[in-house]
Amino acid sequence: MALALQGCAPAGYDQADGDQVEVANQAAAAAEATPTPDATPDAAEDAEETGDEATKDVPITTKLTAKTLPRMGKVVLDQDGWILYRFDKDTVNPAASNCEDKCAAVWPPSYTDDGKPELEGIDEDKVGVLTRSDGTKQLTLGGWALYRYIGDKKPGQWKGQGVGGTWFVVAPDGKRNLTCLPTGTPKAVAPPADSDDKESGSSDYSY
């Protein structure tokens, strides 16, 4: 099928059958990609609810950076240069995440231990924390929960843009970045094999 808006989508973007092929995005982001984390935490075992509750064995987001990238415009990166997203099925008042289980395996939440990531170009008043159903803490921006996307294979890619018509690159103020939108509605990549999803296709995904 056709590319997204001309001059907008990364070179090599393909939506045939709803899939997105890996591309070499020219975004100015961190140079070295880290292995995709398994961001599906185990359930808490009667963890005591305190303001400094120890976050379970999950990757922590320690920094949020506002950056302007070619074609995409203003985005938010984590400490490793991965672009962050927001989910339209989440809520703001109160702030809550509706992405769990297999969804959270495809869209790893931006976990936090103290709710105080290092900020660069982002208003600290926009940054908050919500408590997920398993007791872990997740960063919010403008009230919206923040996530990564495992379909992005290297820092600076934004292959999660417009997935399911509900996932969008987040702007530094927490709003949706609608600068670069794909034609049609891309589908999410398959969850990792260890996320209890034995099917390899993605046709049944609603997230």
Steps between C-alpha positions, in 0.01 A plus 500: 500500500602861482724667748360720771492872428772567244830591658363401840529126561843340548650362179391139450171535688260236366144428610430192285272267697513746788864427578785745524842397371813596686645828384816698562352819639735795468384650829767659716468271799724289720742295294485168678181297537447296812330158498124519506405455866243257624268757649231266625554503879395219729208573726586655835489272801320713755741786441462777753363818344737782582617806314844343464377150421777304330420452135502135397755354261417728206707744294486850645465816292750739654492788251253679271639720224312726261648491152410612149555230238498524119150440356344422838556825686483518880528169683597365841792260540596285797857468631588254222359708216178301449199702388208489744129464428157555655184287476160651426323228703674618817339762722627827645251586777595292682821398325481128429652248260275262309792317337579179688607142439575440128445868428770596751732243341467683167493847656735490802392760758743771606551376854636720776621441853477852639303692238786742452677431170765737376332749267638679198273746321191376684299694759516313830141605569393281208661186645306276736463141617217249498476167679435203274272214600799290611634776726781619272539870428484649151600845381239730350538812288214746493305232687556233232691179576824457304609189309763365263422280198683173431437549129762775509824312438738784570486830689342779301254286302125572528339195342233505772350822368127453432493130589143388553390860460569537873878521543689821428843647550475726804599866480692672784173643637332158513283559195495278193760582237299488177772639276571171324207260460491177298241435233244256634523336844816297570479196727724429796781248475453163664566469874824324599478121499523490880193724549253206493396581144572194286376652175751659266252728319366833614157505336309465826669785682291789621782701655 
